[in-house]
């Protein structure tokens, strides 16, 4: 593993910014993993193979898993239509 001071000197970026970037990257990875696991668990529980595969392949920083959990995984009506909860305007 390269020393941060060498990378800092090579690219002219202060060490504290490199440390901050590493911390932000790790937090984003954790954020994505939590939402992805929750959405994949819900898709598997509902037997939705297509959504499970899509959620496993694409990394969207939690956007797609959040949409699946709160919008697309809602129960279907008797007609087979998906009920989407409307969010009131702010």
Helices and strands as residue ranges (DSSP letters): H 4-11, H 15-46, H 49-57, H 63-67, I 68-72
